[in-house]
């Protein structure tokens, strides 16, 4: 895609099953086959994690610390969250398409995640934690919120060991695009 990197371009790309990642050379576009998703009906959280959620060790909030969440997600040895990514997704956040879920403990931000919602799809982008289980509790909250609001697709892009513990699975690009098409036809509100 040889276009100026804009929020509108990002939305068009996601609607075609393509997403951007930044690197030292600029922006690259990806559409992996197979694609990692969490089927919302098959999501699995361990008994230990569910007990942690019930203890309410974290104050979970939505869209209260966008810039902090994306900045913390970018704080790693190797990151795809470049300044261009930060600016474009912040613009998407400002128009209500990109969202953060945050975990606070004793008033401090200790974990979170962010992603993009389009129709009945949520495209998870990244997560971070400073306290054990903080990002996992955010993911449990995210899934509960997506189910409650009638979402049908949680895109995770690539499989990781971390995601596999939640029953994430790989599906073919063809199946992903079919699920995406159905999800985009839905009118859903994340926030």
Secondary structure as UniProt FT lines:
FT   HELIX           7..15
FT   TURN            16..17
FT   STRAND          19..23
FT   TURN            24..25
FT   STRAND          26..30
FT   STRAND          35..38
FT   TURN            40..42
FT   HELIX           47..55
FT   STRAND          59..62
FT   HELIX           66..74
FT   HELIX           83..94
FT   TURN            95..96
FT   STRAND          98..105
FT   TURN            106..107
FT   STRAND          108..118
FT   TURN            119..120
FT   STRAND          121..129
FT   TURN            132..133
FT   HELIX           134..148
FT   TURN            149..150
FT   STRAND          153..157
FT   HELIX           161..164
FT   TURN            165..167
FT   STRAND          169..171
FT   HELIX           173..184
//
